[in-house]
Amino acid sequence: MTGVIESPHYPKDYPNNVQCIWDIIVPVGYQVKLTYEKFDLQLSDKCEKDFVQISQEHQSRALAPLEDYYFYFEHEETLNLTCGSQIPPPFIAESNRIRLNFTTDDSLTGKGFKSTWKAECGGTLSLTHGVITSPHYPKYYPNADFECKYLIYPALPNFAEPIIILKLLDFDMSTPSFPWRSVTAESYGKFECIRDYLEIIDVSRNKTVAKYCQENMQSTTTAPPISIKGGIGVRFVGNQSYFEGNEMKRHRGFKLSYALADCGGEIHLTQEQLSGTITSPGFPLPYHNNLDCIWNITAPDDRIISAKFTNVETELNFDQCNFDFVELYDGILTNFTTTPNDTKGLMGRYCGEDTPTDYLITTTPNMTIRFHSDHSSSKSGFKLVLTATLGPKGGCGGNLIATEEVQTLTPPLVNGKYANGLRCLWNIKTKDPKYIIEMKFTKMNIENRRRAEDSSVTSCYDFVAIYDGPRAMSSFILQPTCQFPDLPVVFQSSYRTVDFYFESDIADGFDGFNVEYQAIEDKCGATLQASAASSDYAYESSKELTRTNQKHQRCRVFIYSKEGQPLEIQFTQFNFPSTDPTCPEEFLEIRDVGNTAECTHPACSTKPKTPSTNLRFCRKNMPTRFVSQTSVIQITLSVLLQSQYVSSFGVSYKLLDQCNRTVTFEPGSHFASGRLTSPNYPNSYDNNATCITSILAPEDYQILIVFKEFRVERGEGFRHRFPGIGGRGIMEIKKNFEFSHRIESE
């Protein structure tokens, strides 16, 4: 496919005051190459008099490589005017459609120009998004020997190296004459191709990343996305087949899409667009090495920025996350250090899978996010949702003190309606630690429309939620809710502090809610000190209201060890009536809440403390024996007070048994003996248990130990053993051991 374009009257002089336009359109899968053979136009400043101008029409639509959006791009790119007598260089379009505009004025003329155009497959693509197809797609591609070479290299400021995501969306090529070989999802493009094929090349490394052909694709028409740092080469090779005997093969060929992955940039949250998303380049594909991506986020002056991690997986490093990490800063920052504590405004540095479960909120309308990777291993990266929300100065969130006087909590209102894009978190706390908080909803008018894909209460677009303590580590007092069947509704905390959260989406504001809150006396909480001897505690709710006039009550019981030892609790009685087996309203929760640094017992947890999952029980499902890994256990109970039934439990508690101890025999003892057992003997001991007993005798005494029973898990990798005794004794076992010892003088 080729042709010739000449100026009017060529090779004679062209006329004045003419405008000639030629549109050149070639089949899909081809680009237009325009070459000038002769060129003689009137020369003028900025070519304002006689000129030739080329424009190319970019038009592409496809599913993005990561399938998270559909892009449609249509734009006419106009190039600079050309005049004079110097022959312009050949022009290779990125599109299959170009326009040639020849315009003259009423003054001087010249011989004009002569050019040839040709349809070619291959070329350079410099846009941030695009589509590449085989010639004539989705119709059949030619039955001929040919090679199409494409280079994808989007132009970035400061000559930055792009990160490009590519995905094969459709594939159908000529079938080989020999049998197919099996292929799995992990082996796309791995087999050698001997006929028509599509090759993907990492240009900077000069390495073939994948090669697709019918031999290895079989009936599969798509392939997983690919992420490449730097330019991508795409090579489509076709071979003439005499068996098909036609000008066109009876196969569609291929279609692929590509998109530039952002590594930093400017993000502006506006009143019209209050939310945005940032991901590591190519997420969830593994990120590349040696990245340093910096995003500057700005919000309207009256707002602050809320950030929430939804996914994260980077290379783990326990030493201040110095390998791969994500950093968040309050404000705009340009100078970065390698030590997190040295940087002003740092909100947190995160790596591995250890990220905050709660929102990170700035104090200014600016945030800086930095993602850094080193030269070694890589993971899937991170995804972060940003929202421009009002802050405490705008009445959205903050710290509140509950007193015995009734106070009212409402959302920030503008012209009688709450604003869009709110992420408000109020922490309400009593002055007196012996008091708890009561909250009464007297009005609830927020958007109660729910997402179509989920009709549950957690699917509300706008909602309120109440947490029985710090949000990141506490259970719900009120699960995310957007409406109540009746008002007023009363809730109580089990402790002196609650977190009250309100979230609104980007549309449809209402006049909000009214919540009256006050501090009331805690009538059912307790703080209990454990000792080596077993102690008992019991609770039973009161019968004081009718079934249709229920009152909600929450209580919190702390059991602690003054000696910094783990605790053991055993339930003796349990009854929490509930019609729902998921225990949403009436339940008992157990949680290990102590500080690992303050627990000095060998059986204490050695890992840094992280928010743990509550163990929740209801009905008559009595909890099993619970052994803590810190020195504080928290028991939270939630009941509905009424006249029909009661909720109750009984528990025995004590310090973890005395296997971890020191036994000392004083000088002068002529005979001493005793008995030691593993924890919980003769029953199986717990997983991850550590039991150390030291027996100290005077220097002139020996210690004789006789094992009566010894059964532990056998295996490699034991840490300590006595002479003649094998086994590991670290993980679970079928039965435990018992031994006696005797002190004898020499």
C-alpha positions in Angstrom: 0.0 0.0 0.0 1.6 3.2 -1.2 0.8 6.4 -3.0 2.1 9.8 -4.2 1.0 13.3 -3.1 2.0 16.4 -5.1 1.3 20.1 -4.8 -1.1 21.6 -7.5 0.5 22.0 -10.9 3.7 20.2 -9.8 6.5 20.5 -11.1 5.3 23.9 -12.1 4.7 26.6 -9.5 1.8 26.2 -7.2 -1.0 28.8 -7.3 -1.7 31.5 -4.6 -4.5 31.3 -2.0 -5.1 27.6 -2.0 -5.7 25.1 0.8 -5.4 21.5 -0.1 -6.0 18.7 2.4 -5.2 15.1 2.0 -6.4 12.4 4.4 -4.3 9.2 4.4 -5.9 6.2 6.1 -4.4 2.8 6.1 -5.7 -0.5 7.6 -5.6 -1.1 11.4 -2.2 -2.5 12.4 -0.3 -0.3 10.1 1.4 3.2 10.4 1.9 5.8 7.7 5.4 6.7 6.5 5.6 9.9 4.5 8.8 10.7 2.5 9.5 14.0 0.6 11.3 13.7 -2.7 11.1 17.4 -3.7 10.3 20.5 -1.5 10.3 24.1 -2.6 7.9 26.5 -0.7 8.1 30.2 0.0 10.3 30.8 3.1 8.8 33.1 5.8 9.2 33.8 9.4 7.5 30.9 11.4 6.2 29.6 8.0 3.2 31.9 8.3 2.7 32.4 4.5 3.1 29.2 2.5 3.4 25.9 4.5 2.8 22.2 4.8 1.5 20.9 8.1 1.1 17.2 9.1 -1.3 16.1 11.8 -1.9 12.5 13.0 -5.0 11.2 14.7 -4.4 9.1 17.8 -7.3 6.8 18.5 -7.2 3.8 20.8 -9.6 2.1 23.1 -8.9 -1.0 25.2 -9.0 -2.6 28.6 -5.9 -1.4 30.6 -3.3 -4.1 31.2 -4.1 -4.5 34.8 -7.8 -4.6 34.0 -8.6 -1.9 36.5 -10.1 0.6 34.0 -11.0 0.9 30.3 -9.3 3.7 28.4 -10.5 5.6 25.4 -8.1 8.0 23.7 -8.9 10.2 20.8 -6.7 13.2 19.9 -5.4 14.9 16.8 -1.8 15.9 17.2 -0.7 18.8 15.0 3.0 19.1 14.1 5.0 22.2 13.3 4.6 24.1 10.0 7.2 23.4 7.3 8.4 25.8 4.5 11.6 26.7 2.5 13.6 24.6 0.2 15.3 22.1 2.6 13.7 18.6 2.2 12.2 17.6 5.5 13.1 14.2 7.0 10.7 11.3 6.6 7.8 11.2 8.9 6.6 8.0 10.5 3.3 8.3 12.2 2.2 6.5 15.4 -1.2 6.2 13.9 -2.9 4.7 10.8 -4.5 8.1 10.0 -2.6 11.3 9.0 -3.7 14.6 7.4 -1.5 16.7 5.1 -2.5 20.4 4.9 -0.9 22.6 2.1 -1.8 26.3 2.4 -0.5 29.3 0.4 -1.1 33.1 0.6 -1.4 35.7 -2.1 2.4 36.6 -2.5 5.3 34.5 -3.8 5.1 30.9 -4.9 7.5 28.0 -5.6 7.6 24.6 -7.4 5.9 23.0 -4.4 6.5 19.4 -3.2 6.3 15.8 -4.2 6.0 13.1 -1.5 5.3 9.4 -1.3 3.4 7.6 1.5 3.6 4.0 2.4 1.7 1.7 4.9 4.2 0.0 7.2 3.8 -2.2 10.3 6.0 -1.2 13.2 7.2 2.0 14.6 7.7 3.9 17.9 4.9 4.7 20.3 5.5 7.5 22.8 2.1 8.0 24.4 1.3 6.9 28.0 -1.4 4.5 26.8 -1.8 2.6 23.6 -2.9 -0.4 21.6 -0.9 -2.5 19.2 -2.5 -5.0 16.8 -1.5 -7.2 14.0 -2.2 -5.9 10.5 -5.9 -5.8 9.5 -7.0 -6.8 13.1 -9.6 -8.1 13.9 -9.7 -9.4 10.3 -7.1 -12.0 9.1 -3.5 -11.0 8.9 -1.4 -11.5 5.7 -0.2 -14.9 4.5 3.4 -13.7 3.7 6.9 -13.4 5.1 7.1 -10.2 7.1 8.4 -8.7 10.4 6.8 -5.9 12.3 8.9 -4.2 15.0 7.5 -1.8 17.6 9.2 0.2 20.3 7.1 1.4 23.3 8.9 4.2 25.1 6.7 7.0 26.6 8.6 10.3 26.9 8.9 11.4 30.5 10.3 14.7 32.1 14.0 14.8 32.9 14.5 11.7 30.7 13.2 9.4 33.4 13.1 5.7 32.6 9.5 4.6 32.2 7.8 1.6 33.8 5.4 0.1 31.3 2.7 -2.6 31.9 1.7 -4.7 28.9 -1.0 -7.3 28.4 -1.9 -9.6 25.6 -5.7 -9.1 25.2 -6.4 -11.4 22.2 -4.3 -14.0 20.4 -5.1 -16.2 17.3 -2.3 -17.2 15.0 -1.6 -19.9 12.5 -1.6 -23.5 13.9 1.5 -25.7 13.4 1.2 -29.0 11.7 2.6 -31.0 14.7 0.7 -31.8 18.0 0.3 -29.2 20.6 2.3 -29.4 23.9 0.6 -28.8 27.2 0.8 -25.3 28.7 0.1 -23.9 32.1 -0.6 -20.4 33.3 3.0 -20.1 34.5 4.5 -21.1 31.1 2.9 -18.6 28.7 5.5 -17.7 26.1 8.1 -20.1 27.4 8.3 -22.6 24.5 10.3 -22.0 21.4 8.2 -20.9 18.4 9.0 -22.1 14.9 6.2 -20.4 13.0 4.2 -17.1 13.4 4.9 -15.6 16.8 4.8 -12.4 18.9 8.0 -11.6 20.9 8.1 -9.2 23.9 11.6 -7.8 24.5 13.1 -5.9 27.5 15.1 -3.4 25.5 17.3 -2.1 28.3 18.5 -5.6 29.1 18.2 -6.9 25.5 16.3 -9.9 26.7 13.3 -11.7 25.4 10.6 -11.7 28.2 8.0 -13.8 26.4 7.3 -15.3 23.0 3.7 -16.2 22.1 2.7 -18.6 19.4 0.1 -21.2 18.8 2.5 -23.9 20.0 2.5 -22.6 23.5 -0.8 -20.7 23.7 -3.0 -23.5 22.4 -6.6 -22.4 22.8 -5.7 -19.6 25.2 -6.4 -16.1 23.8 -4.9 -14.0 26.6 -1.8 -13.9 28.8 -0.9 -12.4 32.2 0.3 -8.8 32.2 4.0 -8.0 32.1 5.9 -5.1 33.8 9.1 -3.8 32.2 11.3 -0.9 33.3 12.6 0.9 30.3 11.6 0.5 26.7 9.6 -2.5 25.4 10.2 -4.0 22.0 7.3 -5.9 20.3 8.2 -8.1 17.4 5.6 -9.8 15.2 6.9 -12.3 12.7 4.8 -14.0 10.1 5.7 -16.7 7.6 4.1 -17.6 4.3 2.1 -20.9 4.4 1.5 -22.7 1.2 -1.0 -25.0 2.9 -3.4 -22.1 3.4 -3.1 -21.0 -0.2 -4.7 -17.5 0.3 -3.4 -13.9 0.6 -4.7 -13.8 4.1 -4.4 -16.4 6.9 -7.6 -17.4 8.6 -6.5 -16.0 11.9 -7.0 -12.7 13.7 -3.5 -12.2 14.9 -3.1 -10.3 18.1 -4.1 -7.3 20.2 -2.3 -5.9 23.2 -2.6 -2.8 25.3 0.0 -1.0 27.3 0.0 1.7 29.9 2.6 3.8 31.7 2.8 3.0 35.5 3.3 6.1 37.6 6.4 6.3 39.8 5.7 9.5 41.6 4.0 12.7 40.5 1.7 15.4 41.5 -1.8 14.5 42.7 -4.4 17.3 43.3 -7.4 16.4 45.3 -10.2 18.9 44.6 -13.8 19.6 45.8 -14.9 17.7 42.6 -12.5 14.9 43.2 -11.9 14.3 46.9 -10.4 10.8 46.7 -7.6 9.2 44.8 -5.4 6.0 44.8 -1.7 5.5 44.7 0.0 2.2 44.0 3.5 1.0 43.6 4.4 0.9 39.9 2.6 -2.0 38.2 0.7 -3.1 41.4 -0.1 -6.0 42.0 2.8 -7.1 39.7 6.2 -7.2 41.5 7.8 -3.8 41.5 11.2 -3.2 40.0 14.5 -2.7 41.7 16.2 0.6 42.4 13.1 2.7 42.5 12.6 6.0 44.3 9.1 7.2 43.6 7.8 10.4 45.2 4.2 11.7 45.1 3.2 15.1 46.3 -0.5 15.3 47.3 -2.3 18.6 47.8 -5.9 19.1 49.0 -8.1 22.2 49.3 -6.9 24.7 52.0 -9.7 23.9 54.4 -9.0 20.1 54.3 -6.5 17.6 55.5 -5.5 14.3 54.0 -6.5 10.8 55.2 -4.5 7.8 53.9 -5.5 4.1 54.2 -3.4 1.1 53.2 -5.6 -1.5 51.5 -2.7 -3.8 50.3 0.9 -4.0 51.1 3.7 -6.5 50.6 7.3 -5.3 50.3 10.7 -6.9 51.2 10.9 -7.3 55.0 13.7 -5.8 57.0 13.5 -5.6 60.8 16.2 -3.0 61.1 14.2 0.2 60.5 12.9 -1.0 57.0 16.1 0.1 55.2 15.6 -2.2 52.1 12.2 -1.6 50.5 9.7 0.7 52.2 6.9 3.2 51.9 7.1 6.5 53.8 4.3 9.0 54.5 5.0 12.6 55.5 2.8 15.3 56.8 3.5 18.2 54.4 5.6 18.6 51.3 9.1 17.3 51.7 12.1 17.3 49.3 15.0 16.2 51.5 15.0 12.6 52.6 17.3 10.7 55.0 18.0 7.0 55.5 17.0 7.0 59.2 13.3 7.4 59.8 13.7 9.3 63.1 15.9 12.0 61.4 13.2 13.3 59.1 10.7 16.0 60.2 7.1 15.3 59.5 7.5 11.5 59.0 4.2 9.8 59.8 5.6 6.3 59.4 7.9 4.0 57.4 6.5 0.6 56.5 7.8 -2.6 55.0 6.9 -6.3 54.8 3.3 -6.7 55.5 3.3 -4.7 58.7 1.1 -1.6 58.0 -1.3 0.4 60.1 -4.8 -0.9 60.2 -6.2 2.6 60.8 -6.1 5.8 58.8 -3.0 8.0 58.8 -4.1 11.7 58.9 -2.1 14.8 58.2 -2.4 18.1 60.0 -2.0 20.1 56.8 -3.5 20.0 53.3 -0.3 18.4 52.0 1.2 14.9 52.1 4.4 13.4 50.6 4.6 9.7 49.9 7.9 8.0 49.0 8.4 4.4 47.8 11.9 3.1 47.7 13.2 -0.3 46.6 16.8 -1.5 46.6 18.7 -3.8 44.2 17.5 -7.2 45.6 14.2 -9.0 45.9 10.8 -7.4 45.1 7.2 -8.1 46.1 3.7 -7.0 44.9 4.0 -3.6 46.5 1.2 -1.5 47.9 -2.1 0.3 47.3 -3.0 3.4 49.2 -6.4 5.3 49.2 -6.3 9.0 49.8 -9.2 11.3 50.8 -9.3 15.0 51.4 -11.4 15.4 54.6 -12.2 18.1 57.1 -10.0 18.0 60.2 -10.7 18.7 63.9 -10.6 22.5 63.1 -13.5 21.9 60.8 -15.4 20.0 63.4 -14.5 16.6 61.9 -12.8 14.4 64.6 -10.7 15.2 67.6 -10.5 14.5 71.3 -13.6 14.9 73.5 -13.9 14.7 77.3 -17.0 13.0 78.6 -18.4 14.3 81.9 -21.6 13.6 83.9 -23.2 16.4 82.0 -24.9 15.5 78.7 -23.0 16.7 75.6 -24.0 16.5 71.9 -21.9 15.2 69.0 -22.9 16.1 65.4 -21.0 16.0 62.1 -19.7 19.2 60.5 -22.6 20.9 58.5 -22.5 23.2 55.6 -25.8 24.9 54.8 -27.5 22.3 57.0 -25.9 19.2 55.4 -22.7 17.4 56.1 -19.8 17.7 53.7 -18.7 15.0 51.2 -15.6 12.9 51.6 -15.5 13.0 55.4 -13.3 10.7 57.5 -14.1 11.9 61.1 -12.7 10.1 64.1 -13.6 11.3 67.6 -11.9 9.9 70.6 -14.2 10.3 73.6 -12.7 9.7 77.1 -13.9 10.1 80.7 -11.9 12.1 83.2 -12.5 9.5 85.9 -11.1 6.0 85.0 -13.9 4.4 87.1 -16.5 5.8 84.7 -17.6 4.5 81.3 -19.4 6.3 78.4 -23.1 6.2 77.4 -24.1 7.3 73.9 -27.7 8.0 72.8 -28.7 8.5 69.2 -31.6 11.0 69.1 -31.4 11.6 65.3 -30.0 9.6 62.4 -30.4 11.0 58.9 -27.5 10.0 56.7 -27.5 8.4 53.3 -28.9 4.9 53.7 -28.4 3.8 50.2 -26.3 0.6 50.0 -24.0 -0.8 47.4 -25.8 -3.0 44.9 -23.3 -5.9 45.3 -23.8 -6.1 49.0 -27.0 -5.5 51.0 -25.3 -5.9 54.4 -25.0 -3.1 57.0 -21.3 -2.7 56.2 -22.2 -1.7 52.6 -23.5 1.8 53.4 -22.0 4.6 51.4 -22.2 6.8 54.5 -22.0 5.3 57.9 -21.2 5.7 61.6 -19.3 3.1 63.7 -18.4 3.0 67.4 -15.4 1.1 68.8 -15.0 -0.1 72.3 -11.6 1.6 72.7 -8.9 2.5 70.1 -10.2 1.8 66.7 -7.2 -0.2 65.5 -7.4 -2.8 68.2 -11.0 -2.8 69.6 -14.2 -4.5 68.8 -17.4 -2.8 67.6 -19.9 -1.3 70.0 -21.8 -0.4 66.8 -20.9 -1.9 63.5 -20.9 0.4 60.4 -24.5 1.5 60.2 -26.5 4.1 58.2 -30.0 3.7 59.8 -31.9 2.5 62.8 -35.4 1.1 62.8 -36.3 3.1 65.9 -35.0 6.0 67.9 -33.6 6.7 70.5 -30.9 4.0 70.6 -28.5 3.8 73.6 -25.0 2.2 73.7 -22.5 1.8 76.5 -18.8 1.3 76.4 -17.0 -1.3 78.6 -14.2 1.1 79.5 -13.4 4.8 79.8 -12.7 5.5 76.2 -14.4 5.0 72.8 -13.6 5.9 69.2 -16.6 7.3 67.2 -16.1 7.2 63.4 -18.2 8.8 60.7 -17.5 8.4 56.9 -19.3 10.0 53.9 -18.7 9.4 50.3 -18.4 11.9 47.5 -22.1 12.5 46.9 -25.5 13.1 48.6 -25.2 15.0 51.9 -27.9 15.0 54.6 -28.4 16.7 57.9 -26.6 14.0 59.8 -27.0 12.7 63.3 -27.2 13.8 66.9 -25.6 11.7 69.6 -25.9 12.6 73.3 -22.9 11.3 75.3 -22.0 11.4 79.0 -19.9 9.6 81.6 -21.7 7.2 83.9 -20.6 5.0 86.7 -19.2 1.6 85.8 -21.3 -1.0 87.6 -19.9 -4.2 86.3 -16.2 -3.8 85.5 -13.4 -5.2 87.6 -9.6 -5.3 87.9 -8.3 -8.5 89.3 -4.7 -9.4 90.4 -3.7 -13.0 89.9 -1.6 -15.1 92.2 -0.2 -18.6 92.3 -3.3 -19.8 94.0 -6.5 -20.1 91.9 -9.1 -17.4 92.4 -12.7 -17.1 91.1 -14.8 -14.4 89.5 -18.4 -14.6 88.4 -20.9 -12.3 86.6 -24.6 -12.4 86.0 -26.7 -9.8 84.3 -29.8 -8.4 86.0 -33.5 -8.9 85.0 -34.9 -5.4 84.9 -36.5 -4.6 81.5 -39.0 -6.2 79.1 -38.0 -7.9 75.8 -39.3 -4.9 73.9 -37.6 -2.4 76.1 -34.0 -3.7 76.3 -30.9 -2.0 77.6 -27.5 -2.6 76.3 -24.7 -3.2 78.8 -21.0 -3.7 78.3 -18.4 -4.6 80.9 -14.7 -5.0 80.9 -12.7 -7.2 83.3 -8.9 -7.0 83.6 -6.8 -9.8 85.1 -3.2 -9.0 85.6 0.0 -10.3 87.1 2.0 -8.0 89.3 5.1 -10.2 88.8 5.0 -9.9 85.0 4.1 -13.5 84.5 1.6 -15.1 82.0 -1.9 -15.9 83.2 -4.1 -19.0 83.0 -7.9 -18.8 83.0 -10.4 -21.6 83.0 -14.2 -21.0 82.6 -16.4 -22.9 85.1 -19.8 -21.6 83.8 -20.9 -19.9 80.6 -24.2 -18.7 79.1 -24.7 -15.8 76.7 -28.0 -16.3 74.9 -27.9 -15.2 71.3 -30.1 -16.0 68.3 -27.2 -15.3 65.9 -24.2 -17.8 66.0 -21.8 -15.0 64.9 -22.4 -13.3 68.3 -23.0 -9.7 67.0 -24.7 -8.3 70.2 -24.4 -10.7 73.2 -21.0 -12.2 73.6 -17.8 -12.5 75.7 -14.4 -11.6 74.2 -11.0 -12.6 75.5 -7.9 -10.7 74.5 -4.2 -10.7 75.4 -3.5 -7.0 76.0 -0.3 -6.8 78.1 3.0 -5.3 77.0 5.5 -7.9 75.9 8.4 -5.8 77.2 7.0 -6.0 80.7 6.5 -9.8 80.7 9.7 -11.4 82.0 8.5 -15.0 82.2 10.2 -17.5 79.8 6.8 -18.4 78.4 6.0 -14.8 77.4 5.8 -13.8 73.8 9.1 -12.5 72.3 7.5 -10.9 69.3 6.6 -7.2 69.3 3.1 -6.6 70.3 0.6 -6.3 67.5 -3.2 -5.9 67.5 -4.5 -9.5 68.0 -7.8 -11.0 67.0 -10.4 -11.1 69.7 -11.7 -14.5 70.7 -15.5 -14.1 70.8 -17.9 -16.6 72.3 -21.7 -16.7 72.9 -24.6 -19.1 73.5 -23.4 -22.0 75.7 -20.2 -22.5 73.8 -17.9 -22.4 76.8 -14.4 -21.1 76.0 -11.5 -23.5 76.4 -8.6 -23.0 78.8 -6.7 -19.8 77.9 -3.1 -19.1 78.6 -1.8 -15.5 77.9 1.5 -14.6 76.4 1.6 -11.3 78.3 0.8 -10.4 81.9 -2.7 -8.8 81.2 -5.9 -10.5 80.0 -8.9 -8.4 79.0 -12.4 -9.9 79.2 -15.1 -7.9 77.5 -18.8 -8.8 77.7 -21.8 -7.4 75.9 -25.4 -8.2 77.0 -28.9 -7.0 76.5 -30.7 -6.5 79.9 -34.2 -7.8 79.9 -36.7 -9.8 82.0 -36.6 -13.0 79.9 -33.2 -14.4 80.6 -29.7 -13.5 81.9 -26.2 -13.8 80.7 -23.5 -15.2 83.0 -20.1 -16.7 83.3 -17.7 -17.9 85.9 -13.9 -18.1 85.6 -11.0 -19.3 87.6 -7.7 -17.5 87.2 -4.1 -17.8 88.4 -0.5 -17.3 87.4 0.8 -19.8 84.9 1.9 -23.0 86.7 5.1 -23.1 88.7 7.2 -25.1 86.1 9.2 -21.9 85.5 10.8 -21.4 88.9 13.9 -21.8 90.9 14.1 -24.5 93.7 16.8 -23.9 96.3 17.9 -26.3 99.0 19.6 -24.8 102.0 23.0 -26.1 103.3 22.6 -28.8 106.0 19.9 -30.7 104.2 20.8 -34.4 104.3 17.9 -35.5 102.2 15.5 -33.6 99.9 13.3 -34.7 97.0 10.5 -33.3 94.8 8.4 -33.8 91.7 8.3 -31.7 88.5 6.0 -32.1 85.5 5.5 -30.4 82.2 2.7 -27.8 82.0 -0.8 -29.4 82.2 0.5 -32.9 82.9 -0.8 -35.6 82.4 -2.6 -33.8 79.5 -0.8 -32.5 76.4 1.2 -29.3 76.9 0.5 -26.2 74.8 2.2 -25.3 71.6 5.1 -22.8 71.8 5.6 -23.5 75.5 8.7 -22.8 77.4 9.3 -24.3 80.9 12.5 -23.7 82.8 13.1 -25.0 86.3 16.4 -24.4 88.1 17.4 -26.6 91.0 20.1 -25.2 93.2 21.9 -27.3 95.8 24.9 -26.6 98.0 28.3 -27.2 96.5 28.9 -30.5 98.4 25.6 -32.0 97.0 24.7 -33.7 93.8 21.4 -33.7 92.0 19.8 -37.0 90.9 17.0 -36.8 88.3 14.9 -39.8 87.4 12.4 -39.6 84.5 9.2 -41.5 85.3 7.7 -40.7 81.9 9.1 -38.9 78.9 7.1 -38.4 75.7 7.7 -35.5 73.4 7.6 -34.9 69.7 10.7 -36.5 68.0 12.6 -34.9 65.2 15.6 -33.0 64.1 16.7 -29.6 65.3 16.4 -30.1 69.1 17.9 -27.4 71.2 18.8 -29.1 74.5 18.9 -32.6 75.7 20.2 -34.7 78.5 22.8 -37.4 77.9 21.0 -40.5 76.5 17.7 -38.6 75.9 16.7 -37.6 72.3 13.9 -35.6 71.0 13.0 -32.0 70.4 10.4 -31.1 73.0 9.4 -27.9 71.3 6.2 -28.5 69.3 3.0 -30.4 70.1 3.2 -33.9 71.6 1.0 -36.9 72.3 1.8 -37.1 76.0 4.1 -35.3 78.4 6.8 -36.2 80.9 7.2 -36.6 84.6 10.3 -37.0 86.6 11.4 -36.9 90.2 14.6 -35.7 91.6 16.6 -36.3 94.8 19.4 -34.4 96.4 22.1 -36.5 97.9 25.3 -35.5 99.7 28.6 -36.7 98.5 
